[in-house]
Structures are given as C-alpha cells and as structure tokens.
C-alpha cells in the first residue's frame, strides 16, 4: 500500500473507534445533553488530533463530522463547530506524548465526589486503577476555554491517568481509545462505590499499598482495556445498554 493510502486506512479505523466509543459512553450513562467530548491523536502526525464536534451527542459522531485540530486548538479539517473546551485535549496532548486519547464527560458520581474535595479511595477494584494517578483541577467551575486553563488541567493530570474537575466533570486519558473509555467508566464506578460506602458510615481501612499496587498493575494491562471495550462495543451493536 502507498503511504497515503495506508494513512487514510488508519485514519478511517480511528474515526470508526471514536464513533463506537461515543455510543459506548452514552450507553454507560456518560452523556450530559451534547456536552462531553473525545479526541484521538493522529499516529502519523502527532501535533494533530481528531475530535468530536460541538452541538452533537457523543452517540452522534460520524465519519463526516469529526474535526481535525492542531495543538493550538485550530481546526485544520472539517466544517462542524468546535467545542470551546478543545484546550483540555490540545494541552494534554502537548504535555504528554504517551497519551493518544482524551475524554471529558460530566458523570454524576465523579462530580459529586469532586465536590467533597476528598480524594478517591481504593474502596473497590476500579478505585485501584486510579491509585495515586488521579489529579484535581479546582481553579474554576467554568468551561476550560483558554490555552492557560487547558494547561492547568494538564498540570493537574501530571503523570497521572485522569483529573477530577471540581464540581464540573472528569478528564480521562489513555494510550488507546479502549483505555480512555474503560478508564472513564471505571472512575465513575469507583466514585459511586466510595460515595455509597461513605454514606453508609464508618468505612474500614483500605488494603495495604502493595496489595492495591498489584491489582493496579494487573488491571492496567492494555489487553484488559481492549477486551472490555470490545465487549461493550458488541453490546451497543446488538442494541443492549
Ligand atoms: Zn465540561
């Protein structure tokens, strides 16, 4: 295959993954009207990324409406409207060459946990995925509409996997679409279990660090994310939630 033909094929495959990812996220309750977005860095052009467009639900991504955007947040291809929060994505891609996929959503329990100001604890297995890998951005409840604000989110992410935007939402990253999608769902689950446990009363101590770290390692393997993403993609395809 010619280089350009190969690139076109890989771009098409990435866009198809974004389409499926959007449907999986909605099926998993990650939708909030048309808010929330997902992006993926171009493997052959790391200074650019594909991103969902404004005014559409996460489950309305198509091959035609995905935008191509550069690290300054400028649209370089596509005619749809760009999300004003593009800078969450561009600044994380700028700061973290290891990250290829960024998701921002407004999931209820994660937001509720962020509003308490308390850290995510390892009260469930999903919590282990974010053990010492979850930052907090607490500068504003407002949209992340400037490069400076996006850089602030990237700083809050640091070397971690995700960020709680206080009283606003989450930003979850991954090397793959599968990793970011499954991470987003697991973060919400870990936050929900914690809120339930804390509402129930005195919570017993977490397991020791070494025990949590072993689980974290085991559930962080790329194939684990892919297997679970593929399963959720099959569910969406057959019309189940
Ligand atoms: Zn938001």
Boltz pocket constraint, residues with backbone or C-beta under 6 A from the ligand:
constraints:
  - pocket:
      binder: B
      contacts: [[A, 35], [A, 36], [A, 85], [A, 104], [A, 105], [A, 106], [A, 143], [A, 168], [A, 169]]
      max_distance: 6.0
